[in-house]
């Protein structure tokens, strides 16, 4: 990979790291909330996998970590068509991640600061990957 390619991949990996930590944090936070609810109401627990936050977080986890995987595949593509395909998939996953972040935020699972930080990082990836994909269309 080139220096620029390495820098892009590092940004993709760093975002993936944040998404992994966010997933663990949100699920842990929701488990604690559920424990408190059960203590107060003396009722049964709702399994975490049935909660919206678990599903939204899992979708973000899949999309957010897929960006770096597809970017890495693009850099070792076997053809120009393969490079273009993997580059576009990385971009699509970044855009999808933005959507999951918005939903987590709109539903009050993320604070303003958490959302702003993660959204800015992901938006930066979109802004990096978009020109690369557009350039591929020109060829």
Secondary structure, DSSP 8 states (H G I E B T S, - for coil): --HHHHHHHHHHHHHHHHHHHHHHHHHHHHHHHHHHHHHHHT-----GGGSHHHHHHHHHHHHHHHHHHHHHHHHT-SSHHHHHHHHHHHHHHHHHHHHHHHHHHHTTSS-HHHHHHHHHHHHHHHHHHHHHHHHHHH-
